[in-house]
Amino acid sequence: MFSRKILIVIIIVCCSMNLFAQDDPKIAFAYGIEMNGYSMDGQAYGMVMGFDFDLPWRFAGGINLTASTDYSNSVLEPSVFFRFYVFNENRGLFAQADLGFALMSDFNNVLISNDNKNITTIFLIGLRAGYRFPFGRMCYAEPYVRAGYPFFTGAGFILGYRR
């Protein structure tokens, strides 16, 4: 049920990309990797996917979806974000606020018992800082660090395409 809602949101965002796109790239799609800490026991590793929309001046907003696991627990983080580019529009140093929720699961129990009661939903809030390196007119690379709740810290690297 929940996965259908996320799929519907992703389809709507993908279909609306052509509506917002003009001669100057306004929408970006990114995919990357991340290492984060959901416990003091160790690090979790995962993937990041996101869409962002250029807003007036040096602002952007968008959607992130992060999935990570430490092989005993798994976490899915759908979130929305609001970003401010410090020096230049759509490139360079940025600060970002994330708001969403984390679906945390004891991976082993879900596989063995097929019991969805082991999934916990927790409110997510975080701050992110990074740098967008554009290369060419349409592509970019973006290393970042983040901190917040329910995770402690995170760091990642994203490759993206602007349309």
VOGU-3710 file (C-alpha; in Angstrom, 3 decimals, decimal comma):
1> mfsrkilivi> 0,000/0,000/0,000  2,728/2,438/1,017  4,952/1,540/-1,948  2,101/2,356/-4,346  1,858/5,884/-2,924  5,578/6,470/-3,390  5,432/5,060/-6,920  2,536/7,384/-7,785  4,467/10,422/-6,489  7,564/9,435/-8,509
11> iivccsmnlf> 5,479/8,965/-11,683  3,821/12,375/-11,224  7,196/14,048/-10,723  8,672/12,338/-13,809  5,687/13,276/-15,983  5,747/16,882/-14,797  9,426/17,346/-15,698  8,582/18,402/-19,260  6,008/20,895/-17,995  8,573/22,753/-15,913
21> aqddpkiafa> 11,538/22,416/-18,289  12,335/25,334/-20,555  15,396/26,316/-22,578  17,410/26,751/-19,392  17,610/23,549/-17,304  15,219/23,767/-14,354  14,820/20,183/-13,134  17,459/17,679/-12,075  17,465/13,937/-11,480  20,244/12,430/-9,379
31> ygiemngysm> 21,388/9,011/-8,254  24,169/8,201/-5,833  25,543/6,326/-2,867  25,538/7,131/0,835  27,009/5,945/4,108  25,004/6,859/7,219  24,853/6,057/10,901  21,555/4,899/12,339  23,158/3,380/15,403  26,340/3,620/17,375
41> dgqaygmvmg> 27,090/0,008/16,385  28,170/0,734/12,827  27,516/2,302/9,466  24,750/1,588/6,998  25,308/1,787/3,247  22,768/2,560/0,600  21,526/4,384/-2,457  20,067/7,851/-2,946  17,697/9,018/-5,655  16,373/12,542/-5,945
51> fdfdlpwrfa> 14,608/15,161/-8,007  15,061/18,880/-7,556  13,361/21,924/-9,031  15,005/25,314/-9,437  13,175/28,070/-7,612  13,718/31,819/-7,979  17,001/33,379/-6,967  19,319/30,799/-5,334  16,739/28,368/-3,978  15,706/24,840/-4,964
61> gginltastd> 13,251/22,288/-3,643  12,741/18,626/-4,288  12,294/15,023/-3,229  14,865/12,517/-1,942  14,527/8,782/-1,484  17,300/7,030/0,440  17,461/3,286/1,064  20,185/1,860/3,276  21,025/-1,246/5,255  23,648/-2,495/7,667
71> ysnsvlepsv> 22,629/-6,106/6,871  20,635/-6,463/10,104  18,395/-3,390/9,819  17,120/-1,599/6,749  15,815/1,956/6,380  13,796/3,711/3,668  13,727/7,527/3,878  11,302/9,433/1,643  11,716/13,172/2,250  11,234/16,619/0,776
81> ffrfyvfnen> 13,949/19,252/0,894  14,524/22,962/0,570  17,979/24,090/-0,589  19,848/27,406/-0,634  22,938/27,918/-2,823  25,321/30,215/-0,968  27,289/31,890/-3,784  25,875/30,956/-7,207  22,534/29,932/-8,617  22,233/26,118/-9,017
91> rglfaqadlg> 25,891/25,353/-8,354  28,540/25,629/-5,712  28,173/25,468/-1,943  24,677/24,718/-0,608  22,782/24,240/2,645  19,694/22,046/2,697  16,896/21,177/5,143  15,249/17,720/4,878  11,823/16,783/6,225  10,169/13,377/5,914
101> falmsdfnnv> 10,026/10,040/7,663  12,139/6,932/8,071  10,726/3,437/7,720  12,992/1,236/9,826  12,809/-2,544/9,788  14,564/-5,450/11,426  15,562/-7,003/8,091  16,053/-10,557/9,336  12,668/-10,794/11,112  10,757/-9,453/8,111
111> lisndnknit> 12,347/-12,012/5,778  11,805/-14,950/8,119  8,309/-14,201/9,422  6,983/-11,935/6,631  5,598/-9,786/9,452  5,107/-6,085/8,632  4,622/-5,260/12,327  8,409/-5,008/12,639  8,422/-1,827/10,514  8,718/1,369/12,559
121> tifliglrag> 7,908/4,817/11,140  9,869/7,717/12,620  9,726/11,444/11,793  12,889/12,560/9,954  14,488/15,979/10,094  17,979/16,779/8,891  20,449/19,360/7,659  22,748/18,797/4,717  25,724/20,712/3,336  27,491/20,025/0,078
131> yrfpfgrmcy> 28,936/21,351/-3,129  27,494/20,980/-6,641  30,228/20,679/-9,288  28,727/21,240/-12,742  30,426/19,665/-15,747  29,007/20,477/-19,120  25,667/22,201/-19,473  23,521/19,396/-18,102  25,549/17,190/-15,706  26,865/17,609/-12,176
141> aepyvragyp> 28,522/15,824/-9,269  27,589/16,526/-5,672  29,417/15,365/-2,518  27,589/16,107/0,753  27,453/15,506/4,493  24,335/15,440/6,643  23,195/15,225/10,255  19,814/14,889/11,890  17,261/12,594/13,461  16,736/9,586/13,545
151> fftgagfilg> 20,150/9,100/11,875  23,233/10,618/13,463  25,391/11,458/10,466  25,717/10,653/6,806  27,906/11,355/3,795  27,314/10,662/0,144  28,127/11,325/-3,469  25,554/11,979/-6,200  25,806/12,203/-9,995  22,997/14,125/-11,639
161> yrr> 21,494/15,298/-14,889  19,689/18,640/-15,319  16,928/19,085/-17,878
//
